[in-house]
């Protein structure tokens, strides 16, 4: 009986997190640079993502051009820290309309904020070791 109560409490505790996850951005696995070497902008990258999954309504890629340092980022209203490996793009996609989100990017080596501001749909940001800018 006690095991049954623990299980029930666990399910009740996890349920709100599962619901909250459905409202968050969908993070696809990191896509290696070699898979998108022909993309010159966030728009081109997102067009390719939407061609592969027509249900994607918004795409905000985060491209780490650095060859050595990982970048940590937090989408401010979601408050979830994620990491982008060197020379990788993290495609943040939404299955509902989303114009932009505020993001904070930190160089993981120095733990220094290198960008804090908006990332826009179909543009995203491109970052190196010291700063980020729109991926146009």
N, C-alpha and C positions, 0 to 999 in steps of 0.2 A: 504494500500500500504506500509506503514512504517513497519508493522509487517512482510510482505513478504520480505522486504529488510533485516531485522534483521535475519530472518530465513536463508536466502541465505548466509549472512555473517557468521553465525554460522556454517553452513554446510561446507563452504570453510575453516574455521579455524580448524575444527575437522578432516577433511579428511587426512592431513599429519600425524596426530597422529595415526589414524587407520591403515595407511599403515606401519608406523614404528612398530606398534605392531606385524604385521605379520612377521617381521624379528627378533623379540626377542624370547627368550626362552619361552616355554609354562610352566606355573606354575600350576601344579595340586594342588588340595587342600591338606593341611597337612594330612598325614596318621598317625593315632595313633600308638604308640609303640606296643600295643597289636595286631595289624594287621600284624606286621612283626617281632615278637619276635624270629622267627626261622632264621632270616637272620643274618649272621655273617660278611657280607662284603657288600660294595657297589655293587660288581659284582652280588652277589646273589639277592640283592634288585632290581637291574636293569633288571636282567633276568626275574624276576617276572613281572616288569612293561611292558617289551616288549612282554611277553606272553599274557598279557591282551590287549595290543595295538600294533600289529605288525608294524604299521606305524612309531613307534618311532625309529629314527635312532641313537640318542645319548641320554645318561642318565647320569646326574651328580647330585647324591643325596647329600643333606646337612643334616646331622644327629646331632641333639642337644641332647646329653646324660644328660645334666644338669637337675636336678629335680626342680629347682626354677627359674632360670634366663632365660629370652628370649634372643635370639641372633638376631642382625640386620646384614644384609649382603647387599653388593652392588656388582653387577657384573660390573666391572670397565668400560667396553665399552658401556654397556647399561645404566649405571647411574640410576639405579632404586633400591630403598631401599625396602627390604622385611624383614619379621620377621619370625623366626622359634620358635615355642613355646617349652617349656621344654618337653623333652621325645618324640619329634616328628621328623619326617623326612620330608623335603620338597624335593620332586622329581622334579628337573629341567630337563625337557625333551625337545629335539629338534626333529623336523620332517625333518631335514637335517643333514648331517654329521658335527660333531663338536668334535674336539679332546680334547679341554680344554677351559677354560676361566679364566681370572684373577679375583679374588674375594677378598674383604675385609670384615672381620667378626668382629663385635663389640659386646662386652658384654653390653647389654642394661641397666643393673643396674649401672655399673660404667662408661659407655660410653668410654670404653678402647678397643683399637684395639687388638684382640687376634690372628689374622691371616691375613696375606696379601700375596697372592701368587696364584699359579695355583690350579685349581680343574680339575681333569681329567675324561674323559669319562669312564663309567663303573667302576669307583672307587669312585669319590666324596670325601667328607671330613666328618670326625667325630669330633665333638667339645664338650668340656666340658666348665666349667666356665672360664678357663684361657688360653686354647690353642686349636688348631685344628691340625689334621694330616690326611693323606690319609686313607680312610676307606677300608683297605685291610683285 
